Amino acid sequence: GAVVSQHPSWVICKSGTSVKIECRSLDFQATTMFWYRQFPKQSLMLMATSNEGSKATYEQGVEKDKFLINHASLTLSTLTVTSAHPEDSSFYICSGVTGKETQYFGPGTRLLVL
Amino acid sequence: EDQVTQSPEALRLQEGESSSLNCSYTVSGLRGLFWYRQDPGKGPEFLFTLYSAGEEKEKERLKATLTKKESFLHITAPKPEDSATYLCAVQAYRGGADGLTFGKGTHLIIQP
C-alpha cells in the first residue's frame, strides 16, 4: 500500500507558541490530503481538506486562522497550530489519496501543549 | 449529517474464537465504506473498501460485508496479533475527494 510519513512523531510545546507538522506521501502523488484529529478514546474527526496549490477547506467548527494548512506540492502538506493552548493537545493524523478514493494514513503526531 | 456507529465498543475473545464486528451507518449517498485497523499510538492501517450492498472482501482471517445499512467485519480463528482497534468509516458523494466520517471503533483483544 501507499506510504505516508509525518514529522515530528511527537512534540511538546509551551502555551502560546506555534507548532508545524509535516505530512509527506513517500511513494505516490497526493492531489488531496486530509488532516484529522483524534482525542483519547474518540473517533478521528476530519479537520480540513487540503488540495495541492489551493486553499484548504475547513470543517465546521475548525478555526482556519488557528490551524494553518499549506499544500505546496503533490507530496507535502503542512499543518501549523498557531498560538497553541492546552486544549489543542491531541493526536493529529494526515492522510493522502491516490488515484482512487482510498485514503492512506500517516503514523500521527502527538502534540502536548503545556 | 453522516453517522457511523460501531458495536461492540470492546470485545475480548479467546484465540481461535470467531466473531463479528458491526458498523451501522447513515449517509446521504454512499461513495464507499472503509475498514481500518489502528494499533495504539499509530495511524490507521487500510484493510478494505466496499462500494455497494452485497459486496464482500477477504484478507487472511478477515472478511468484510456490506448491506444498505450496515457492514460487518468477520474475524475467523483470530490470533493474538489481531488485537487492535478496528475502525469503520464512510465517504459520501459530494464531488471530488472527500474526507471520511469515522465510528469510534471496536477495541478487540485476542487472548492466547
Interface residues (C-beta under 8 A of the other chain):
Chain A: G1 V4 Q6 T31 T32 F34 Y36 K41 Q42 S43 L44 M45 L46 T49 E59 F91 I93 S95 V97 E101 T102 Q103 Y104 F105 G106 P107 G108 R110
Chain B: V4 R31 G32 F34 Y36 G41 K42 G43 P44 E45 F46 T49 L87 A89 Q91 G96 A97 D98 G99 L100 T101 F102 G103 K104 G105
